[in-house]
Amino acid sequence: MNWNDAILIFIIFVSMAWYVIQPMMGSPISKPSNDENVNAYTRQKIILMDQIKELEMDYEIGTLNKNDFIQQRNQFKRDISTLLQKIKSQTS
């Protein structure tokens, strides 16, 4: 092994070490902004509203009894209410 081989191995080692360590030295993951949170909450609210519509259709078809329908619909409404409160707190 001569000096050229040792230098080449050293350069390859340093390059590989830099490639592995470099992402860890970057900026930390930032928290989502208020707009991103509001958009996420709004999407969740829309999904819950769609689930209420599907639940109502299932009840009208007769695949769901009245007690289950009322219980699940009330839970969806509570979840939507929570999301609306989060949206309101983010926009205030």
N, C-alpha and C positions, 0 to 999 in steps of 0.2 A: 504494500500500500504506500503510495507516494503522497506528497503534499497536495497535489491537485485533487486526488480522491477524497482526502480528509476535508478539504475546503468545500467540495461539492456536497459531501454528506452533511456538513455543518449547515450549509445554505438550505438544503432540503429540509433538515430538521427545524431550523428557525422558521422557514416558510410554513411548514405544517403546524407548528406551535402557534404562530400568529393567526393562521386560518381558524384554528380551534378556539383561541382565546378572544379574538376580535369581537365576535357577537356579544360576549359577556361584558365588554367594555363600553357598549353602546348606551344610549339613553334608556332609562327605565321605562316600563310600559306605563303610558299615561292613563289617567282615569278618564272615562267617557265624559264628554261635555254634557251640560244640561239639555242641549238640543237633542243629542243622541239618546239620552234617557227618556225624554218626552216622546221621541219617535218610537222607542221600544215599548213604552207604556201604551201608546196609542195603538200600536200593532197588536199588543196583547188584548187590549180592550175590544178591538174589532174581532179578534178570534173568539173571545168570550161571547160577544153578541151573536156571532154566527152559530156558536154552539147552542145558545138559547133558541135560535130559530130551528135548528135541527131537533132539539129537544121537544119543542112545540109540535113539530111535524110528527115525531115519533108518538107523542101523546095522542094527536088527532087520528093517526093510523090505528092506534090501539096496541102498539107494542110496548107501551109503558103505562104502568098503573098511576093513578092520581097521586098517591102519597109520594112515590119516587119522583114523579114529575115536579111536584111542589118543592120537595127537598132539594133536588138538583138545581132547579131554577133559582131558588133562594140563595144557594151557594154561589152560583154564577153571578147573581146580582151583588152579593157581598164582595166578591172578587173585583167586579167592575167598580164598585164604590171605592174600594181600596186603591185601585189604579187611578181613578179620578182624583182622589186626594193626593196621590203622589205627583200626578201631572200638575195639579194646582200648586203644590209646594215647590215644584221645579220652576214654574213660570212666574212665581211671585218674587 
